[in-house]
């Protein structure tokens, strides 16, 4: 909601000023059942919630961070294409050497960008990577994300 977005923006600005931040600060918020904006976590670095910027904006969060700490001009944050990011997490009930299901089919989806983090072992809900989906419209990106959620699986070579 617009009111919550305004409040979150104000909180983020106040935090940055109080910390006298240089560089990038990711601030993650929750909105409770009463509409109150709560700070969940802060990370003075590129954050996984912005990994979609690698493909979806002119200047990624990684480049922007380097520009800011090196006192270089900040880059354009304009959106190249609407995007949705789907986290790849370990399936419930699986521990051990990782085995991914659905990657070949996902590679067949136009605008799908798979990022595996190289972790050799999976466990339930462990973040193993992410997939960014680009489309001409946000509705198109969301539709692709739903398909990816149906296809992706993170199992172990042996079920526990």
QUIKA-V429407 format. One record per residue. N is the residue number from 0. RES is the residue in three letters. PHI is phi in whole degrees, 0 to 359 (999 if undefined). BURIAL is 1 if it has 16 or more other C-alpha atoms within 10 Angstrom, else 0. D_LAST is the distance of its C-alpha to the last C-alpha in Angstrom with 1 decimal. Layout:
n & res & phi & burial & d_last
N & RES & PHI & BURIAL & D_LAST
N & RES & PHI & BURIAL & D_LAST
//
This chain:
n & res & phi & burial & d_last
0 & UNK & 999 & 0 & 42.2
1 & UNK & 304 & 0 & 45.2
2 & UNK & 298 & 0 & 45.9
3 & UNK & 294 & 1 & 42.4
4 & UNK & 298 & 0 & 42.6
5 & UNK & 297 & 0 & 45.9
6 & UNK & 295 & 0 & 44.7
7 & UNK & 298 & 1 & 41.7
8 & UNK & 298 & 0 & 44.0
9 & UNK & 297 & 0 & 46.4
10 & UNK & 300 & 1 & 43.7
11 & UNK & 299 & 1 & 42.5
12 & UNK & 298 & 0 & 46.1
13 & UNK & 296 & 0 & 46.8
14 & UNK & 299 & 0 & 43.7
15 & UNK & 300 & 1 & 44.7
16 & UNK & 293 & 0 & 48.3
17 & UNK & 296 & 0 & 47.5
18 & UNK & 276 & 0 & 45.2
19 & UNK & 51 & 0 & 47.8
20 & UNK & 295 & 0 & 45.0
21 & UNK & 240 & 0 & 45.4
22 & UNK & 99 & 1 & 42.9
23 & UNK & 260 & 1 & 40.1
24 & UNK & 232 & 1 & 38.7
25 & UNK & 270 & 1 & 35.8
26 & UNK & 238 & 1 & 36.1
27 & UNK & 259 & 0 & 33.4
28 & UNK & 242 & 1 & 34.7
29 & UNK & 239 & 0 & 33.6
30 & UNK & 244 & 0 & 36.0
31 & UNK & 280 & 0 & 35.8
32 & UNK & 296 & 0 & 36.8
33 & UNK & 264 & 0 & 40.4
34 & UNK & 85 & 0 & 40.5
35 & UNK & 282 & 0 & 40.6
36 & UNK & 270 & 1 & 39.3
37 & UNK & 239 & 0 & 37.1
38 & UNK & 280 & 0 & 36.1
39 & UNK & 266 & 0 & 32.4
40 & UNK & 204 & 0 & 32.3
41 & UNK & 229 & 0 & 34.4
42 & UNK & 220 & 0 & 33.8
43 & UNK & 277 & 0 & 36.8
44 & UNK & 190 & 0 & 35.4
45 & UNK & 303 & 1 & 34.1
46 & UNK & 238 & 1 & 31.3
47 & UNK & 301 & 1 & 28.3
48 & UNK & 293 & 0 & 30.0
49 & UNK & 248 & 0 & 32.8
50 & UNK & 299 & 1 & 31.0
51 & UNK & 299 & 1 & 32.4
52 & UNK & 293 & 1 & 35.8
53 & UNK & 304 & 0 & 35.1
54 & UNK & 254 & 1 & 36.1
55 & UNK & 263 & 1 & 37.7
56 & UNK & 231 & 1 & 40.5
57 & UNK & 298 & 1 & 43.4
58 & UNK & 240 & 1 & 42.4
59 & UNK & 294 & 1 & 38.7
60 & UNK & 298 & 1 & 37.7
61 & UNK & 292 & 1 & 37.2
62 & UNK & 296 & 0 & 40.7
63 & UNK & 299 & 1 & 42.1
64 & UNK & 299 & 1 & 40.7
65 & UNK & 297 & 1 & 42.3
66 & UNK & 302 & 1 & 45.6
67 & UNK & 290 & 0 & 45.8
68 & UNK & 285 & 0 & 45.2
69 & UNK & 266 & 0 & 47.6
70 & UNK & 58 & 0 & 50.2
71 & UNK & 261 & 0 & 50.3
72 & UNK & 300 & 0 & 51.1
73 & UNK & 290 & 0 & 48.2
74 & UNK & 269 & 0 & 47.1
75 & UNK & 294 & 0 & 47.2
76 & UNK & 259 & 0 & 44.4
77 & UNK & 296 & 0 & 45.3
78 & UNK & 280 & 0 & 42.7
79 & UNK & 281 & 0 & 42.7
80 & UNK & 212 & 1 & 40.7
81 & UNK & 302 & 1 & 38.8
82 & UNK & 217 & 1 & 35.1
83 & UNK & 225 & 1 & 31.8
84 & UNK & 247 & 1 & 28.7
85 & UNK & 248 & 1 & 25.2
86 & UNK & 285 & 1 & 22.5
87 & UNK & 261 & 1 & 19.4
88 & UNK & 233 & 1 & 16.4
89 & UNK & 300 & 1 & 12.7
90 & UNK & 288 & 1 & 11.3
91 & UNK & 298 & 0 & 9.9
92 & UNK & 90 & 0 & 6.3
93 & UNK & 240 & 1 & 5.6
94 & UNK & 225 & 1 & 6.1
95 & UNK & 126 & 0 & 8.1
96 & UNK & 303 & 0 & 11.1
97 & UNK & 287 & 1 & 12.3
98 & UNK & 222 & 1 & 13.4
99 & UNK & 263 & 1 & 16.0
100 & UNK & 252 & 0 & 17.1
101 & UNK & 91 & 0 & 20.7
102 & UNK & 297 & 0 & 22.4
103 & UNK & 297 & 0 & 25.0
104 & UNK & 294 & 0 & 26.0
105 & UNK & 295 & 1 & 26.2
106 & UNK & 298 & 0 & 28.5
107 & UNK & 278 & 0 & 30.8
108 & UNK & 272 & 0 & 31.4
109 & UNK & 300 & 0 & 34.7
110 & UNK & 88 & 1 & 34.4
111 & UNK & 270 & 1 & 30.7
112 & UNK & 234 & 1 & 30.0
113 & UNK & 266 & 1 & 26.4
114 & UNK & 234 & 0 & 25.7
115 & UNK & 264 & 0 & 22.5
116 & UNK & 272 & 0 & 22.4
117 & UNK & 78 & 0 & 21.2
118 & UNK & 285 & 0 & 18.1
119 & UNK & 276 & 0 & 16.0
120 & UNK & 244 & 1 & 12.7
121 & UNK & 252 & 1 & 11.2
122 & UNK & 207 & 1 & 9.8
123 & UNK & 305 & 0 & 10.7
124 & UNK & 68 & 0 & 14.4
125 & UNK & 290 & 1 & 15.2
126 & UNK & 286 & 1 & 18.4
127 & UNK & 250 & 1 & 18.1
128 & UNK & 166 & 1 & 21.6
129 & UNK & 207 & 1 & 24.0
130 & UNK & 232 & 1 & 26.1
131 & UNK & 261 & 1 & 29.8
132 & UNK & 242 & 1 & 31.6
133 & UNK & 253 & 1 & 35.4
134 & UNK & 204 & 1 & 37.9
135 & UNK & 291 & 0 & 41.5
136 & UNK & 227 & 0 & 40.8
137 & UNK & 296 & 0 & 38.3
138 & UNK & 300 & 0 & 37.8
139 & UNK & 295 & 0 & 37.0
140 & UNK & 294 & 1 & 34.5
141 & UNK & 295 & 1 & 32.8
142 & UNK & 296 & 0 & 32.7
143 & UNK & 297 & 1 & 31.0
144 & UNK & 298 & 1 & 28.4
145 & UNK & 298 & 0 & 27.6
146 & UNK & 295 & 0 & 27.1
147 & UNK & 299 & 1 & 24.8
148 & UNK & 298 & 0 & 22.6
149 & UNK & 289 & 0 & 22.4
150 & UNK & 272 & 0 & 21.5
151 & UNK & 286 & 1 & 19.2
152 & UNK & 216 & 1 & 15.5
153 & UNK & 237 & 1 & 13.2
154 & UNK & 249 & 1 & 10.0
155 & UNK & 244 & 1 & 8.2
156 & UNK & 302 & 0 & 9.5
157 & UNK & 234 & 0 & 6.4
158 & UNK & 284 & 0 & 3.8
159 & UNK & 270 & 0 & 0.0
//
